[in-house]
Amino acid sequence: MSTHNKNSHGIDFAQIDSDNLEPEAQMRLLIEHCAMVGASDLFIFAGEPHYQIAMRLWGRMKNITTLAASEGRQLLNYVKALAGIDITERRRPQDGRWIYRDDEKVIDLRLNLIPTREGEDLTIRLLDRANNLLSIDQIGLGRHDRNALMEMLQSESGLVLVTGPTGTGKTTTLYACLQHLNDGSRKINTLEDPIEFSLPGIRQSQVNTKVGLDFPELLRGVIRQQPDIIMVGEIRDKETAVTAVRAANSGHLVFATLHAPVATGAVQSMLSFDIHPYFLASCLRGVIAQRLVRTLDPETRMKYELGSTGNTFADIESLLEPGEGTHFYGPDPSAENEGYCGRTAIFEMVTVNRGLREAIVARHPTHELEKMAEEMGMITFRKAAMLKVAQGVTSMEEVFKNIPVEYLDLETTS
């Protein structure tokens, strides 16, 4: 086994000879490699005559190495045994968990296997307990959005929704909020699938579909535990949505994730579960929509003059600090890390006021709610993205890759 990647600071990894390595040593090297560069996922793809090993780094898949098919199968069986997964079952998807420990770190590994034409593929989600928990000040909030979030967190009751596609950092944002609220004065319960991190002082429960324990049943049980704050990992169905709204209207502060394209789109997503608009309007405190983009390496990023597009940042001028918005920045394609070193979130955040409540009750469409929210001061995805570009945090290429063009509407900025 040999690795050909370099970490975010351009340091070469040692070439590894796998001729005499056992599966245990191979797996240890792969995990250490992924942990060192900050990869979120490790993939083992079945095939003949080779198994392909890859990782997801800052949202992009990167090849690591290949193994002979016989070695790949041995490695797969070794991992299945460690995670308590049935080695003989190769025809059905399977899940498992394994805690990796060494002298310096503890990494929680979440495994999923799925049968393919070539054999079983394995995906491992790596959760480094020391590095993956972020505070509110570390998730990428601008000054305006941080103030909006703090206003939501000061509520004694109500519903706060975090929206976005899979893999956009919603759970990270929720955990940051819970850590901020976890001062010992309130009882906090979470419902998760799965529990990603252990949070001291917070009562965490996990969905278990094998015994019929899903979000609705777990939520009903948690409400009887007299919590002050409830976090629901995801609203997936009508029953969970109705119960969450009922809890938020009865004195609990409820956080939940939801799939919606933009912040105001969360209203229509909730109404699609047959939630009465009056009950939703009365409890909804705010919505946080987010996407992730790679951050430019400050040591190698390249500066470009605005030239004839000097008014590009005109509509976000009031959000810029002195000296910002005078240049574009982009990645250095010749850099070992392709010019990037990590990821940050771009937010669209709306706090719900009386006017928006009345519009929700009246079932106004998403585009009207968005217009009202923007008039209230909501920073849209377009403005938030341009702000990150103006600050040199990310590049226009990353913005176009990760935020749908219909939400950018860049004609008004050029």
N, C-alpha and C positions, 0 to 999 in steps of 0.2 A: 504494500500500500504506500503510495506516495502522495503528498499534498503539494499543490502548486499555487495555492493562494497566499496572499499576504494580508496582514491585518491592516487596520485603518491607519496605522502609522508607517506602513511600508516595510515592516520587519518580515524577513523571510522565515517561513516555518521549515523545520528540518525535514529532509527527505527521509522517508521511513521505509525500510525494507520489511515487507510482510512475509517473506518466505517462511520464517520459522515462528511467526506469531500465532498464538491461539486466539480464538474469538474474543476472549475476555480482554486481551491486550489490544486487539483491533478496536473493540468498542470503546475502550478507555481513551485511546488516541483520538477517535472521532469526536467523542464528547468534549474532550479537552480542546480540540481544534475549534469546534463550534462555540464553546464558551469563551475562548480567547478572543475571537473576532466579534462576538456578540450576535451570533446567528439565532434566529427564533425557532427554526425547524431543521431537522435532519431527515433526509429521504434516502431510502434504499429501494431502488427500482430493479425488479427481477428481469432477467433476460438471458439469452444464450448467444455467445459463449461467456458473456460477462454480465455482472451486476453493476449498475451505475450508482455511485454514492454522490449525493448533492446536498446542498443546504440552502435555506432562505436567509439572505442577509439584507436587512433594511428593505424588505419587501421584494427583493429580486432573487431568483434562483441561480445558484452558482454551482458548477460541477466541482467536486473535490477529487475523486479518484474512481477507479474501477477495480472490481474483484473478479477472479475466476468464478464461474457460476457455482462450483462446488463449495468454494469459500463463502460465497454470498449466502447459500442455503444454510451452512453451518452457523454463520453469524446471525441469521434470522432466527434459527431455532434456539440459539443461546439467549437472545433477547426475549423471545417469547417465554422461555422457561423462567427467566428472572422476573418478568412482569406477571407471572401467573396465568399466562394465556395457553390454551390448549394447543399443544404442538401438533397433534394429529389432525386438527381441523384446519383444512385449507380451502374450503369451499364457501365460507361465510365471512363477512366482516367481523372483526373482533377488536375489543378495546382492552387496554391494560395500563398499568402504572408502575413506575420503578423510581426509587429515590437513589440518585447517584451521590456518593459522598467521598470526599478526600480530605486532606488536612486543612484545606483552605476554603472549600465551598460545599454547598449542598444544592443540587440541581434536581428539580422535580421533572420527571420525564413522563409525558402523556403519550401513549402509543395507540396507533390505529393501523390495523392491517386490512387489506381488501384484496380479493382474488382478481387477477387479470389474466389475459391470454397467456402471458409469459410466466406466470407464477404469482406469488404474493408480494405486493408492494407494502412497504412499511413507512409510515410517517410518524416522526417523534417531535412533539412540541417540547421545547426546552424552557423551563421556568426557573431562572436563577434567583433564589430567594433573596440574595444579597443585592441584586442590581435591578430587578424589574419593578419593584415598588417605587413609585415616584410621588413626590409631594405636589400640591397645587402649583407651586412656583416652578416646577420642573417639567410640566406637560406642554408648555409652549404658549401660554396665554398672554395676550397683549394687555395693556393697562385697562382698556375699556371692557374687555371681556372678563378680566379677573374681577372687576367691580360688579359686573352683572352676575357672575357666579356666586360671589360672596353674598349678594342680595338674596339669591335663591337659598343658600345654605343657612341663612338667618331665620328662615321660616320655621315656625313651630309645627306646621302640618302642611299637607298638600302633596302634589305630584311633580317630580322633576324627571324628565325623559332625556335619555342620551341616545342619539340616533346616528346611523351610518351603516355602510355595508360591513360584512364580516372582515375582520382584520384591520380595522381602522383605529384601534386603541380605546374602544368604549369602556372595556373593563378596567383599563389603566386609569381612565378618568374617574370612574366610579370609586375605585379603591382610593384614589387621591382625596376624593370628597369624604369618604368614610373615615380616613385617617385624620382629616382635619376636624371632623365632628366627634371623634372618639376621645373625649376629654374626661370620661368617667362619670359624667353627670346624666347621661342618657343610655338607655338600653338599646343596643343595635343588633338586629338580626338580619342575616342574609340568606337568600335562597339561590343556589348556584348550580350550574351544570357544565363543567365540574367546578369544585372549589379550586381556584388557581393558586391562591396564597393564603397562608395562615396569618390572620390578623389578631394579635393579642388584644383581649378585651372586647372582642366582637363575637357574637354567637353565630356560627356559620353552619348551614345545613345544605346537604347535597341531594339533588334529584336522583332517584333510583328507579328507572323505568322497569328494571327486571322484576321488581316487587310491586309495580304499579304506583310508585310514588312519583307523581308528576308535579309540575309547578302549581296547578290549582289546589290540589290536596295539601301540599306543603305550605302554601300561603295561608290557607284556612287555619291550619294548625299553628302557624307562627303568630297569627293575629291573636290567638287565645293565650299566647305567652306574654302578653302585655308589653310589647316593645314600644319604644318612642320612635325609632327609625327602622325602616324595612328597606332592604335592597333586593329587588327581583332581577335575577340574571337576564331574563328576556321575556317579554310579553309575546307569546306565540299564538294565543287562542282567545276566544271570546271570554271564557270563564276566568282566565287569569286577568284579562283586562278589566272585567267587571269588578272582580274582587279587589284589584289594586286601586281602582277609582273609589270604591266603597271605603277602603281603608284610609285613603287620602282624605276623604270627606268626613271621616269620623275621628280625626285628631292625630293621625300618624303622618310622619314625613316619609314619603315613599319615593325611592329612586328605582328606575327601571330602564333597560335598554329596549330599543324598538327599531325595526327596519323602516326608515323613511329617507328620501333623498335629500331634503333640506329641512331646516328647523320647523318652519310652519307646516311642512308636509306631515309632521307627526300628528297634527290634529286630524287630518283625513284618515291616517292610518288607524288612529284610535276609534274614530267614528265608524270605520268599516267593521269594527267588532260589535256594532249595534250599541255602543255606549250612548246614552242620552246626552245630547250636547250641553244641556244645562248642568248636569252633574260633572261633565268633563271641564266645562268652563269654570265652575265654582272651585275646583280643586287644583287645576293646572297652574303651577308657579313659574315654570320655565322649561325651555327645550334647548339642549346642547347638541348641535349636529357637528360632525367632524370628519376629516380625512387626514391621512398621513402622507408626508412628502419627505424625501431624503434631504438632509442638510448638507450644504456645501462645506468642504474642508476649508477652514479659515486660513490654513497655511498654503494652500495651493489654488484657491479660487481665483478666477481671472476677472478683471474689471474691464467694463466696456463703456464707452461714452454714449450718452443718450442720443446725441446728434440731432437729427431733424424731429425726433419723437420726444422732444424735451418736455411736452405736457403729459407724458405717460402717467405720471403719478399725481396729476393735478387734483383728482377727486378724493385722494387720501392725504392731501397735504396737511390737513389739521391733525392727522394721526401720527405724523412723522416727528421724530426728534431732530434737533439741529444737526445738519450734516448728512441726514439720510435722504434717499431719493434723488441723489445727484448722479448715480451710475446704475447700470445693470451689472449683475455678477453671474458668472457661469462656471461650470466645472472645467478643470484641466483634464482633457481626455487622455493625456499621456501619464497622468499620475497613477501610481500603483493601485489606489483605491477608487479609480475612475473619477476622482474629484469630490467624493462624498464621504461623510463619516457620521452616520447615525440618521435618525429620523425625528421629525417634530410634527405636531398636529396643527392643522388649520381649522379654525372654529367658525361656526355661525351660531350665535347665541341670542335667544330672545327671552326676555322676562315678560310675563303676561300681566297687562294692566286692565283697567275697566273697559276701555275701548275694544281691546282684543277679546275680552270675555263676551261682550255683547255681539261681536262679529262671529264668535264661535257658536253662540246660542242660535244666531240667525243662519248658521251653516254657510257662511261665506266661503267661496272657493280658495284654494291655496294661494293663487297669485294675488288675490285681494288682501289676504292675511299678511303675505310677504310685503306688500306695498305699505300696509299700515305699520308693520314692525320696523321697516326701514325708516319710515317717517319718525318713528319713536327713537331712532338711533341705533338700530341693529346693524352691525357690520356684516354685510353679506359675504358669502364665500369669495366672490370676485374681489371685494375690497380687502378681505383678510389675506387672500393669496397675493395680491399686489403689494400689500404691506410687507409680507415676508420677503418678496423679491427686492423691494426697495431697501430693505434692511440688510440685504446680502445674505440672508439665512438660507434661501433656496434659489433655484433657477426657474426660468419660465418653462423650460422643458419638463421639469418635475410637476409644475402646476398643470400643464396640459395633459400629462400622463395620468394624473390622479384625481382631477376634478373635471367632471363632464363639461364639455364646452358650452352647453346650454345654460350652465350656471355662471359662466364667466362673462359673457356679453362684453367682450373687450373693445367693441367698437367705440364705446363712450370714453375710452381711455387713450385713444390714439388720435 
